[in-house]
């Protein structure tokens, strides 16, 4: 068998056209654009096993955002809260003890009490009870990682396979595979098919959307959920379908991440670098023919 057969030529063509990577992934024709610059999205189930649904797209205006929550002891601390604190002190009967701390005796004359109260109110002037210790912020967690970007789909030859199919794959990843019409009918069907239902599956009649694995620039992110998708209605169109789509999409990691998750994602960069080297080599070979 010679090296230059139809199968080898097909693999080389896919590499040159930038459509290598996940087998069967729906994608546009991006010419010789490096595969690392084409984002790959693959659907996985609850066990992170690939379902076979995948697509690829070029990213425009992409960004990653991570917010960290720190709580200050003085957040939402204003005059109203101080007034409520003073009222609580009076209602709890601690006011007399507080007066005792500053040296006011109930048996003192009005003149003495007034003098001591005046002294007590003058002492805190220009002072503060805030210290480095009681002003320390407390870490209260962080939100899942947010990824916002615009996915590009374009038609080079066939709008159906290069634009419509990848976009439909995105929608299929975002939507539930099945939703029951209502609880009554679902319960009835479950009763009729009781022999096929097990345990709690009789109570949960609809499917939740699966998660998505994103690989871009050699980094593979933890499972993502799709939060929002937008589609312009004025996109270039032909009788064969849309010719160009710019789809704003918002992703979020299924759970919060730690630094090790980032390290695991970045470790895929080695594979990405090897893939880029292979692409460059194959592109040079293709120039010989």
Residue pairs with C-beta under 8 A, 6 or more apart in sequence:
11 20
12 282
12 285
12 286
14 20
15 35
15 278
15 279
15 282
15 283
16 32
16 282
16 283
16 286
17 29
17 30
17 31
17 32
18 29
18 30
18 31
18 32
18 33
18 34
18 35
18 38
19 25
19 27
19 29
19 30
19 56
20 35
20 279
21 35
21 38
21 40
21 56
21 215
22 40
22 42
22 54
22 56
24 52
24 54
25 40
25 42
25 54
25 55
25 56
26 54
26 55
26 56
26 161
26 165
26 166
26 168
26 169
27 38
27 55
27 56
27 57
27 162
27 166
28 56
28 57
28 58
28 152
28 153
28 154
28 155
28 156
28 162
28 163
28 166
29 154
29 156
29 157
29 162
30 38
30 58
30 154
32 283
33 58
34 276
34 279
35 275
35 276
35 279
36 216
36 217
36 218
36 272
36 275
36 276
37 58
37 217
38 56
38 57
38 58
39 56
39 57
39 58
39 59
39 149
39 151
39 214
39 215
39 216
40 54
40 55
40 56
40 214
40 215
40 216
41 54
41 55
41 56
41 57
41 169
41 170
41 173
41 212
41 213
41 214
42 50
42 53
42 54
42 212
42 213
42 215
43 50
43 51
43 52
43 53
43 54
43 172
43 173
43 210
43 211
43 212
43 213
44 50
44 51
44 210
44 211
44 212
44 213
44 223
45 51
45 210
45 211
46 210
46 211
48 211
48 213
48 223
50 213
51 210
53 169
53 172
53 173
54 169
55 165
55 166
55 169
55 170
56 166
57 151
57 152
57 153
57 166
57 247
58 151
58 152
59 149
59 150
59 151
59 152
59 216
60 149
60 150
60 151
60 152
60 246
61 149
61 150
62 147
62 148
62 149
62 150
62 216
63 147
63 148
63 149
64 145
64 146
64 147
65 145
65 146
65 147
65 148
66 142
66 143
66 145
66 146
66 257
67 142
67 143
67 146
68 139
68 142
69 139
69 140
69 141
69 142
69 143
70 137
70 138
70 139
70 140
71 137
71 138
71 139
71 140
72 135
72 137
73 134
73 135
73 136
73 137
73 138
74 130
74 135
89 95
89 98
96 106
102 116
102 120
103 116
104 113
104 116
104 117
104 120
108 116
141 256
142 256
143 256
144 252
144 253
144 254
144 255
144 256
144 257
145 221
145 222
145 252
145 253
145 256
145 257
146 250
146 251
146 252
147 214
147 221
147 224
147 250
147 251
147 252
148 248
148 249
148 250
148 251
149 248
149 249
149 251
150 246
150 247
150 248
150 249
151 170
151 245
151 246
151 247
151 249
152 244
152 245
152 246
152 247
153 162
153 163
153 166
153 167
153 242
153 244
153 245
153 247
154 162
154 163
154 243
154 244
154 245
155 162
155 163
155 238
155 240
155 241
155 242
155 243
155 244
156 162
158 240
159 238
159 240
159 241
159 242
159 243
160 240
160 241
163 241
163 242
163 243
163 244
163 245
164 241
164 242
167 231
167 242
167 245
167 247
170 226
170 229
170 247
170 249
171 229
173 209
173 210
173 212
173 226
174 209
174 226
174 229
175 209
176 206
176 207
176 208
176 209
177 207
177 209
177 210
178 206
178 207
179 206
179 207
180 186
180 205
180 206
183 205
186 205
186 206
187 202
187 205
189 205
190 197
190 202
190 205
194 202
209 225
209 226
211 223
211 224
211 225
211 254
212 223
212 224
212 225
212 226
212 251
213 220
213 221
213 223
213 224
214 220
214 221
214 224
214 251
215 221
215 268
217 269
217 272
218 268
218 269
218 270
218 271
218 272
218 273
218 275
218 276
219 265
219 266
219 268
219 269
219 272
220 265
220 268
221 253
221 265
222 253
222 254
222 255
222 257
222 261
222 264
222 265
223 253
223 254
224 251
224 252
224 253
224 254
225 251
225 252
225 253
225 254
226 249
226 250
226 251
227 250
227 251
227 252
228 248
228 249
228 250
229 247
229 248
229 249
230 247
230 248
230 249
231 245
231 247
232 245
232 246
235 242
235 243
235 244
235 245
235 246
236 242
236 243
236 244
237 243
